[in-house]
Each structure stands twice: as C-alpha cells, then as structure tokens.
Amino acid sequence: MEKTKEVNPLAAAPVSRLMIKFGIPSIIGMLVGALYNMIDQLFIGQKIGPLGNAATNIAFPLTTLCMSLALLFGIGGASCFNLSTGMGDKKRAAHYAGNSLTMLTISGILLMAVTLIFLTPMLRLFGSTDKVLPYAQDYVRVTAIGFPFLLISTGGGHLIRADGSPQITMLLNIVGAVVNIVLDAVFVLVFNWGMAGAAAATVIGQFVSAVIVIVYAFRFKTIKLEKKHFIPQRCHVKRVSSIGMASCFNQIAIGIVQVVLNNSLKHYGSQSSYGADDPIAVAGIIMKVNMIVFAIVIGLAQGAQPIQSFNYGARNFSRVREAFRLAVIAGGGISIISFILFQIFPKEILMLFGKGSDSYFEFGVKFFRIFLFFTWINCLQPITSTFFTSIGKPIKGVFMSLTRQIIFFVPILLILPTIFGINGILYTGPIADVLSAIVAIILASYEFKAMKKLESDTKIVSGSGTE
C-alpha cells in the first residue's frame, strides 16, 4: 500500500474548521439540488397553476429514485475512498472512485430507458389523476433524458468533495442551478413551453454540471485515475454499494412514502371537501419546501462524512464524535428556525407557488402546521444514518435510514386515515418524526459507548507496546 507522506488535514485540522470547509459547500450543493425541483414548481405554479404543481409532485418519486442511485455510488464511493486514504491505500481508493463513476453512468442510462418505456403506468402508480396525467407526461418525457447527467453530477460531486475539493462540488451545483433558473424563465415565461420547457431547463442545467464532473475526473488531487480504474470490478462495486446502501435506501424510502402519500391523498381527498387534485398539489409544494430543510441537514451530514470516515479509519475516535456533535448542533438550529417559519407563515409560503381556492389554502395551512410539527427534531435521523455509513457500518445505516419513512411512516399512513379520513394523513408525519428521533438517539449513544471502549483498548495496547 502507498503510505501518505504528509499529515492529511482531515487528521490534524480543527474539526470545526473542517466542518465549515466541507459542510458549507455540501449544504450549498444539496440546497441547489433541492432548488432544481422547487424552481420548476415556482415557474410552473405561476404559469400553469395547481395542476402543474400536482404534476411535478407526481413526477417527484423518479427524482428520488435518481438521487438514491446517485447516493448509492456517490456516498458509497466517497466513503470507501476516504476510508482507504485514511488507511494509506491510495491504489484501492482510485478503483473505488473510477468504479463509482462508471456505475453512476450505467445506472442513469438504464433508469432513463425504463422510465421512457413505462412512462404512463409509472405515473398512474405514483398517484396521478386523469386531470394531472397529461402535465406529468409532458414533464417526465423530457426530464428522463437528463437522468444520466443528474446521477453523474450528484454522485460525482460527492467523490470530488471526498478528494478534498468541496468548492468544486459547490461550483458544479451552482452553475447548473443558475443555468436552470435562467432557462426556466426563458422557456416557461417567454416561450410559453409549459411543463416541457421547465423540464428542458432542468436537463440542460444537469448536463452542464455533469461536464464539470467529467473534466475533474481526470484531475483528482490525491489520486490519478486511469482507464483500468473505470472498469467495474465486483469486489469494488459490492463494497461501494454496501456502504452507500443506507443513503440509497433513505431516498428510496422517501420515494415510496411519496407514492403512498399521493395515492392516499387522491383516495381520501376525493372523499373530502378538498377534492383529489388540490391535496396532491399542496403536498408537493410542502414536501419540496421541507426538502430545503433536509438539504441543509443532509449537507451537514455529508460534510461530516469525510471527517468521520478518515478519522474512523485512522482510529482518531474523538474527532469522529466531535464531527457528529457539531453536525447535530447546527442541524438542530436550522430545524428549529424552520419549525417557527412553518408555523407562522404557511399561507405566505404557499402563495409563492401560485394562486388557489380557499379550500386549497385551508388544507395547505393545516398540512404545514400539523404534518411538519416536529421538524425541529428531524435532523437526528439523517445525520445518524449518514454517520453509520461514514464509519463503515452499512447495516445500521440502512436500518436508521428506513426508520422514519418505511418502519414508522408507511404503516401509520395506512392506518390513521381509515379512522380520521384525510386528517389522519396529516398526523402521520409528526408521529413518525418522534419515533425515528428516539431510535436515532438510542443507536448513536450505543455506538459512541462502543467507540470509547475501542479507544481505551487502543491506549492499553499502545501503552503495553512501549514498555
């Protein structure tokens, strides 16, 4: 193995400074990713209205599926990359990076093909009504073409950050977002291209970001990628996938929740005074607004990932704990601020996305205040899930990633509405949030106790070795 000849900043620089260095670009990158969908929804809402907003909500599970694959090979590759460099094995790190980029490309192409072939049945499955379906079809037919670019830019950004260039990750996301915003205004507001125009703006922005990743792939700072590193090898792909599985499952879980939620809103909404279309449109807006909060929290978790991975590999456990602590403190602060805004200004936020009926805003305000009541503790689950992934414990990471969405949210969502109707859907969110936060606290506390024992055992061994 090639041993590092100089002290890596991940091992020596103050953890707080590293969190700023890696966290801020990661947060900006995640925010930009979340804004891709929100920007489309803002323009679509103003130009087309609630049916257009509902269509983007119906299409959203495909975006989460893209993100799940991007995180599977992006976060998985980045964690394996940092764990290997932390142990001084740069040769293996290069294989992890190259294999990850190849798998991002292949999976993006396959997902694009499947989506275009089974477009209408998929949109029906995602909860589309007859009125919403044509808008959703126009939107997804175009966005599907950008799936390979989305995977390369998102997953590749994590690898670039792991290489010690978080500013480049931030740059590629900002450039893509700016292109998207400008073209959205031109295509939707000026050319009146509607849903297809918003989708085309998104794809072009993703393409620009992907080009930056491809250029950087041949200019890594800590390794040199060669042709052999891009050839998938089962052992490397398997390891990357196992480490990235927690983050991947977290996104898949979000997608499953979205599908179940859309169909529940469609069913119980049609039985209420709100109708089927308005609740779906409202839910889409609120989930995307909440994604802004999650983007910041996940950005913090991902910013802590290189610090946690490297130092766990180097057995500097105190630095691992400090990175986790700082991520939770910052994430908690952001979540509390968001909770206050959601409780005080729900109608004002909804009005940014276009006009609607009185019942539309009535349901939206209730959704904001009830469904997101425990936003202030939502940070614990994603930060803990990413933490377990970072230290090479994918099973715990996968379990933690499934707690809120699959283990708690979906079963409660299937039960409560049968008793309380559409209002039961609103109370599903806060109950799932509380339960997943409790599990996160228990698992993290247990892991830190085990880490302290490893730390004391290491000191004993090293002490006896010097006698």
C-alpha positions in Angstrom: 0.0 0.0 0.0 1.1 3.5 -0.7 1.5 5.4 2.6 0.7 9.0 2.8 3.9 11.0 3.3 2.4 14.1 4.9 -0.3 14.7 7.6 -3.7 14.8 6.0 -5.7 17.9 7.1 -8.6 15.5 8.0 -6.4 14.1 10.7 -4.9 17.3 12.1 -7.0 20.4 11.3 -9.6 21.6 13.9 -12.8 19.7 13.4 -14.9 22.9 13.5 -12.8 24.3 10.7 -13.2 21.1 8.6 -16.9 21.2 9.2 -17.0 24.7 7.7 -14.8 23.7 4.8 -16.7 20.6 3.9 -20.1 21.4 5.3 -20.8 24.7 3.7 -20.1 23.6 0.1 -22.0 20.4 0.7 -25.0 22.3 2.1 -24.9 24.7 -0.9 -24.7 21.7 -3.2 -27.7 20.0 -1.5 -29.7 23.2 -1.5 -29.1 23.7 -5.2 -30.2 20.1 -5.8 -33.4 20.7 -3.8 -33.9 24.0 -5.6 -33.9 22.3 -9.0 -37.4 20.9 -8.4 -38.6 23.9 -6.4 -37.6 26.3 -9.2 -39.6 24.3 -11.7 -42.5 24.3 -9.3 -42.3 28.1 -8.8 -42.4 28.8 -12.5 -45.0 26.1 -13.2 -47.2 27.2 -10.4 -47.2 30.8 -11.6 -47.8 30.0 -15.2 -49.9 26.8 -15.1 -51.4 26.6 -11.6 -52.3 23.8 -9.2 -52.5 21.1 -11.9 -48.9 21.8 -12.9 -47.8 21.7 -9.3 -49.5 18.4 -8.8 -47.8 17.0 -11.9 -44.3 17.8 -10.5 -45.3 16.1 -7.3 -46.4 13.0 -9.2 -43.0 13.0 -11.0 -41.1 13.5 -7.8 -40.6 9.8 -6.9 -38.5 9.5 -10.1 -36.2 12.3 -8.8 -35.8 10.5 -5.5 -35.0 7.3 -7.4 -32.3 9.1 -9.3 -31.0 10.5 -6.0 -31.0 7.1 -4.4 -28.7 5.7 -7.2 -26.5 8.8 -7.0 -26.1 8.3 -3.3 -25.6 4.6 -3.6 -22.5 5.0 -5.8 -21.6 8.6 -4.8 -21.7 8.5 -1.0 -20.7 4.8 -1.1 -17.7 5.6 -3.3 -16.8 8.7 -1.3 -16.9 6.8 2.0 -14.8 3.9 0.6 -12.4 6.5 -0.9 -11.9 8.3 2.4 -11.7 5.1 4.4 -9.0 3.8 2.1 -7.0 7.0 2.0 -7.3 7.2 5.8 -5.6 3.8 5.9 -3.0 4.9 3.4 -4.3 2.7 0.5 -4.4 5.1 -2.5 -4.4 2.3 -5.1 -7.7 0.9 -3.8 -9.1 4.4 -3.4 -8.6 5.0 -7.1 -10.5 1.9 -8.0 -13.4 3.0 -5.8 -13.6 6.4 -7.5 -13.4 5.1 -11.0 -15.9 2.2 -10.5 -18.3 4.6 -8.8 -18.3 7.0 -11.8 -18.9 4.1 -14.2 -21.8 2.7 -12.2 -23.4 6.2 -12.0 -23.3 6.5 -15.8 -24.7 2.9 -16.4 -27.5 3.2 -13.8 -28.6 6.6 -15.2 -28.9 5.2 -18.7 -30.9 2.2 -17.6 -33.2 4.3 -15.5 -33.8 6.6 -18.4 -34.8 3.7 -20.7 -37.1 2.1 -18.2 -38.9 5.4 -17.5 -39.5 6.2 -21.1 -40.8 2.7 -21.9 -43.2 2.5 -18.9 -44.0 6.2 -18.5 -47.8 6.2 -18.3 -48.1 3.1 -16.0 -45.5 4.6 -13.7 -47.2 7.9 -13.4 -50.5 6.1 -12.7 -48.8 4.1 -10.0 -47.4 7.3 -8.5 -51.0 8.6 -7.9 -51.7 10.7 -11.0 -55.3 11.7 -11.6 -56.8 12.0 -15.1 -56.5 15.8 -15.0 -52.9 15.7 -13.9 -51.6 13.0 -16.2 -51.0 15.0 -19.4 -49.0 17.6 -17.5 -46.9 14.9 -15.8 -46.3 13.1 -19.1 -45.0 16.3 -20.7 -42.7 16.9 -17.8 -41.2 13.4 -17.3 -40.7 12.7 -21.0 -38.0 15.4 -21.0 -36.6 15.1 -17.5 -35.9 11.4 -18.1 -33.4 12.3 -20.7 -31.4 14.1 -18.0 -31.2 11.1 -15.6 -27.6 10.1 -16.6 -26.5 13.7 -16.2 -28.2 14.0 -12.8 -26.6 10.9 -11.5 -23.1 11.9 -12.7 -23.3 15.4 -11.3 -24.8 14.4 -8.0 -22.9 11.3 -7.3 -19.7 12.7 -8.8 -20.0 15.7 -6.6 -19.6 13.5 -3.5 -16.4 12.0 -4.9 -15.0 15.4 -5.7 -15.7 16.5 -2.2 -14.1 13.4 -0.8 -11.0 14.2 -2.8 -10.7 17.4 -0.8 -12.3 19.8 -3.3 -15.7 20.8 -1.8 -15.6 24.1 -3.6 -15.7 22.3 -7.0 -18.7 20.4 -5.8 -20.3 23.6 -4.8 -19.4 25.2 -8.2 -20.9 22.5 -10.3 -24.2 22.7 -8.4 -24.4 26.4 -8.5 -23.6 26.6 -12.2 -26.2 24.0 -13.0 -28.8 25.8 -10.9 -28.1 29.2 -12.5 -28.5 27.7 -16.0 -31.7 26.1 -14.9 -33.2 29.3 -13.4 -32.3 31.4 -16.4 -33.7 28.9 -18.9 -36.8 28.3 -16.8 -37.6 32.0 -17.1 -37.0 31.9 -20.9 -38.7 28.6 -21.7 -41.7 28.9 -19.4 -42.4 32.6 -19.2 -41.1 33.9 -22.5 -41.5 31.0 -24.9 -44.6 29.5 -23.1 -43.3 26.0 -23.5 -45.1 24.9 -20.2 -44.1 21.7 -18.5 -41.8 20.6 -21.3 -39.9 23.9 -21.1 -39.4 23.7 -17.4 -38.1 20.1 -17.8 -35.8 21.1 -20.6 -34.2 23.9 -18.5 -33.6 21.3 -15.7 -31.9 18.8 -18.1 -29.6 21.4 -19.6 -28.5 22.6 -16.2 -27.8 19.0 -15.2 -25.8 18.4 -18.4 -23.5 21.4 -17.6 -22.9 20.1 -14.1 -22.1 16.6 -15.4 -19.5 18.1 -17.8 -17.7 19.6 -14.8 -17.6 16.3 -13.0 -16.2 14.5 -16.1 -13.4 17.1 -16.5 -12.5 16.8 -12.8 -12.4 13.0 -13.0 -9.1 13.2 -14.8 -7.7 15.8 -12.4 -8.1 14.3 -8.9 -5.7 15.8 -6.3 -4.9 12.7 -4.2 -5.0 10.0 -6.9 -4.6 9.6 -10.6 -7.5 7.9 -12.4 -6.5 5.6 -15.3 -8.6 3.6 -17.8 -8.3 0.5 -15.6 -9.9 2.2 -12.7 -13.2 2.7 -14.6 -13.6 -1.0 -15.4 -16.2 -2.3 -12.9 -14.9 -5.0 -10.6 -17.3 -7.0 -8.5 -15.4 -6.6 -5.2 -15.2 -2.8 -5.5 -18.8 -2.3 -6.7 -20.0 -4.6 -3.9 -18.1 -2.7 -1.2 -19.2 0.7 -2.6 -22.9 -0.5 -2.8 -22.9 -1.9 0.7 -21.5 1.4 2.2 -23.8 3.6 0.1 -26.9 1.4 0.7 -28.0 3.4 3.8 -28.2 6.7 1.9 -29.7 4.9 -1.1 -32.4 3.3 1.0 -33.2 6.6 2.7 -34.0 8.1 -0.8 -35.9 5.0 -1.9 -37.9 5.2 1.3 -38.7 8.9 0.6 -39.9 7.8 -2.9 -42.1 5.0 -1.5 -43.6 7.4 1.0 -44.3 9.9 -1.7 -46.1 7.3 -3.8 -48.2 6.0 -0.8 -48.9 9.6 0.2 -50.0 10.7 -3.2 -52.4 7.7 -3.6 -53.7 8.3 0.0 -54.3 12.0 -0.8 -56.0 11.0 -4.0 -58.3 8.5 -2.3 -59.2 10.3 0.9 -59.1 13.7 -0.8 -61.8 12.6 -3.2 -64.0 11.7 -0.2 -63.5 15.1 1.4 -64.5 18.7 0.6 -61.0 19.3 -0.8 -61.1 17.0 -3.8 -58.3 14.8 -5.1 -56.1 17.3 -7.1 -55.6 20.2 -4.6 -54.3 18.0 -1.7 -51.7 16.4 -4.1 -50.6 19.8 -5.3 -50.4 21.2 -1.8 -48.4 18.1 -0.6 -46.0 18.5 -3.4 -45.2 22.1 -2.5 -44.9 21.4 1.2 -42.7 18.4 0.7 -40.4 20.3 -1.5 -40.2 23.3 0.9 -39.4 20.8 3.6 -36.7 19.4 1.3 -34.9 22.7 1.7 -34.5 22.0 5.5 -33.5 18.4 4.7 -31.0 19.6 2.1 -29.2 21.7 4.8 -29.3 18.9 7.3 -28.1 16.3 4.8 -25.5 18.7 3.6 -24.2 18.9 7.2 -24.2 15.1 7.5 -22.3 14.8 4.2 -19.9 17.5 5.1 -19.1 15.5 8.2 -18.7 12.3 6.2 -15.0 12.7 5.0 -14.0 13.7 8.6 -15.8 10.8 10.2 -14.6 8.2 7.6 -11.0 9.2 7.5 -10.6 9.5 11.3 -12.5 6.3 12.0 -10.1 4.5 9.6 -7.2 6.2 11.4 -8.8 5.4 14.8 -9.0 9.0 15.9 -12.4 8.4 17.5 -12.6 11.7 19.4 -12.6 13.6 16.1 -15.4 11.3 14.8 -17.5 12.1 17.8 -16.8 15.9 17.5 -17.9 15.9 13.9 -21.1 14.2 14.7 -21.8 16.6 17.7 -21.2 19.7 15.5 -23.5 18.4 12.8 -26.3 17.7 15.3 -26.0 21.2 16.9 -26.0 23.0 13.5 -28.8 20.8 12.1 -30.9 21.3 15.3 -30.6 25.1 15.0 -31.7 25.1 11.3 -34.6 22.8 12.1 -35.9 25.0 15.0 -35.8 28.1 12.7 -37.7 26.2 10.0 -40.3 25.0 12.5 -41.0 28.6 13.5 -41.4 29.7 9.9 -43.7 26.8 9.0 -46.0 27.6 12.0 -46.2 31.3 11.5 -46.1 31.8 7.7 -47.6 28.7 6.0 -50.1 30.6 3.7 -47.4 33.1 2.7 -45.1 30.3 1.6 -47.9 28.6 -0.4 -48.7 31.8 -2.2 -45.2 31.9 -3.6 -46.3 28.9 -5.8 -49.3 30.5 -7.4 -53.0 31.0 -6.7 -55.6 28.6 -5.5 -59.1 28.3 -4.0 -59.9 29.0 -0.4 -60.1 25.3 0.4 -56.7 24.8 -1.3 -55.1 27.3 1.1 -57.1 25.9 4.1 -55.7 22.4 3.5 -52.2 23.8 2.9 -52.1 25.7 6.1 -53.3 22.6 8.1 -50.7 20.4 6.3 -47.8 22.8 7.1 -48.7 23.2 10.8 -49.6 19.6 11.6 -47.5 17.4 9.3 -44.3 19.4 9.9 -44.9 20.0 13.7 -41.8 18.0 14.7 -39.5 19.4 12.0 -37.2 20.7 14.8 -36.1 17.1 15.6 -36.0 15.8 12.0 -32.2 16.4 11.9 -31.3 13.4 14.1 -32.4 10.6 11.7 -30.4 11.6 8.5 -27.3 12.7 10.5 -27.2 9.4 12.4 -27.9 7.4 9.2 -25.0 9.1 7.4 -22.8 8.7 10.4 -23.1 4.9 10.4 -22.4 4.9 6.7 -19.3 7.0 7.2 -17.8 4.7 9.7 -18.3 1.6 7.5 -21.4 0.1 9.3 -23.9 -0.1 6.4 -26.4 -2.4 8.2 -27.0 0.1 11.0 -27.0 2.9 8.4 -29.7 1.2 6.3 -31.8 0.4 9.4 -31.6 4.0 10.5 -32.4 5.3 7.0 -35.6 3.2 7.0 -36.9 4.1 10.4 -38.9 7.2 9.7 -40.2 6.5 6.2 -40.7 2.8 6.0 -40.8 1.3 9.5 -43.0 4.1 11.0 -44.5 6.4 8.4 -46.0 4.0 5.9 -47.7 1.7 8.4 -49.2 4.7 10.3 -50.2 6.3 7.0 -52.1 3.2 6.1 -53.9 3.1 9.5 -54.8 6.6 10.6 -56.7 7.8 7.5 -59.1 4.8 7.9 -60.1 6.2 11.2 -59.8 10.0 10.7 -60.0 10.4 7.0 -57.7 12.9 5.2 -56.9 14.5 8.6 -55.3 11.2 9.6 -52.7 11.7 6.9 -51.6 15.0 8.5 -50.9 13.4 11.9 -48.8 10.6 10.3 -45.8 13.0 9.9 -45.2 14.1 13.5 -45.7 10.6 15.0 -43.1 9.1 12.6 -40.7 12.0 13.3 -40.8 11.5 17.1 -40.4 7.7 16.9 -37.4 7.9 14.4 -35.7 10.5 16.6 -35.9 8.3 19.6 -34.3 5.4 17.7 -31.5 7.6 16.4 -30.7 8.8 19.9 -30.5 5.2 21.2 -28.4 3.8 18.4 -26.0 6.7 18.4 -25.5 6.6 22.1 -24.7 2.9 22.0 -22.2 3.4 19.1 -20.4 6.1 21.0 -20.1 3.9 24.1 -18.6 1.1 21.9 -16.2 3.6 20.3 -15.0 4.8 23.7 -14.2 1.2 24.6 -12.2 0.8 21.4 -10.4 3.9 22.2 -9.4 2.8 25.7 -8.4 -0.7 24.3 -6.2 1.0 21.8 -4.5 3.1 24.5 -3.9 0.0 26.6 -2.3 -1.9 23.7 -0.1 1.0 22.6 0.9 1.6 26.2 1.9 -2.0 26.8 3.8 -2.0 23.5 6.1 0.8 24.7 7.2 -1.0 27.9 
